[in-house]
Amino acid sequence: MATKHEILIRLIVFAAILTAMAWWEAVAPRRSRSFSRAKRWPANLAIATLDTVVMRIVIPLGALGFASFCTTRGWGLLNLIALPRALAVIAAVIVLDFAIYLQHVMFHALPLLWRVHRMHHTDLDLDVTSGVRFHPIESVMSMLIKLAAIAALGPPIAGVFAFEALLNASSLFNHSNVAIAPAADALMRLLICTPDMHRVHHSIVVRETNSNFGFLVPWWDRLLGTYRSEPAAGQLGMTIGLEHFRDAHELGLIRMVMQPWRKASLEYPINRG
């Protein structure tokens, strides 16, 4: 089971980053909003709460608990080789981030998985709350993939904790609607996925939807040919969302939950454009 301290720490970090990014969006937005926060935020935060409840019920052990389980049994590569603790933690963060990158590509590539994931792309604006707008089915599947990666890698508990904290923080950060100076953005992109970089992934243009899959670091996109520096229409001119789900009702919680069962084009992004 996850410890009370872990849950409390993650909640504090989440609240702090959410508040900081929301304030930044208010004082220095990158793009004008199409819809008010009052229209979008209640459903986005409600789906995040539902995700948390479902995860605690379905997989109560969590990533940290499973990492501890693997460590005590000596499972995984890092439990078989002697690495300095700091290096093992860094390796855990990097390898787990690569696993999440591959998972993200897979959710765009397979039709059934895309039906689950596309709810994340039906948001008609992009801001900090988009970073927690995932279907509960996707959250459970993502955790199962993460647990498989942990079993294979055998990372230290500290490495899994660092990765979970960084992944949550980066999702809030790179979905945010914040203005960053171009020079600073270019420098930051050497190490992390910035909001301007990830926003391209939420473009209505299919070839742009199928780019910039990274959450934490940009290296996988650059190495594997899925990196796109800017949208064709520019950051201010691009359209957010999917072509088949443009109605404002798509922002409601019921539509979001029912998204995997909604009818749409039988084509799916990875095979288009």
PyMOL commands that set and color helices and strands:
alter all, ss='L'
color gray80, all
select helices_A, chain A and resi 4-27+37-58+62-73+77-79+85-109+111-121+128-132+136-153+157-174+182-188+195-202+206-209+219-224+248-251+253-257+259-261+269-271
alter helices_A, ss='H'
color red, helices_A
deselect
rebuild
show_as cartoon
